[in-house]
Amino acid sequence: MLPLETNLQTIRQLATEKENEHDLFRSFLNNQNSGQIDELVFRLNNTITPLVDCTKCGQCCKTLMINVTQDEAENLAANLEVQLSELKEKYIEESLQGALIMKSIPCPFLGGTSCTIYENRFTECREFPHLHKPGFTNRLFGTLIHYSICPIIFNVVENLKHDTGFTG
C-alpha cells in the first residue's frame, strides 16, 4: 500500500495536478473487468477507511448537498424532540417533486469537524464515500468529484492506480 495521505492541503494540490490523469484513468478502467475493479476497491476501502479519522476532517459535511428521506426527517425530528414541520422549516427544503435536501452547506449538524447527530445521521452520510458499493467504474466520475475533499477517496484511488498498473 502507498503511504497514507491525509493532509487536505496536499490532497487539494495533488487533485489539481492530476485532473488530466483522472481522465486517462477513467478510460483505463473502462477497459478493465468491472467485477475485479470492485473487488480491488472493496479491499482498498476496507484497508484505508479505518486508518482515516473522519472526525478530524468533516470536509464531506462542509461541502456536500445531502438528500434526506421522509423517514429520516421524521426520525431526526423525534430524536431532537421537535415537530417535523419545525425541523423542515429550519433545516430541510422540499422540491416540487417531494425530494428533501438539507437547506444549507455546510451541514447545520456539523460541530467543528464532527457530526452532532451521528447516531441519527442520514443514509447518504452513513454511506459516503460509497466505496463499499458495486459498480465503481460506473460511479468513477462522481467519485473523482470528491477526490479533492476526501482522504479516503484520494487514497483508495491512488492505490487503485498503483494496484491496476495504471501509468497515466
Secondary structure by P-SEA (a helix, b strand, c coil): cccccccaaaaaaaaaaaaaaaaaaaaaaaaccaaaaaaaaaaaaaaccccccccccccccccccccccaaaaaaaaaaacccaaaaaaccccccccbbbbbccccccccccccccccccccccccccccccccccccaaaaaaaaccccaaaaaaaaaaaaaacccc
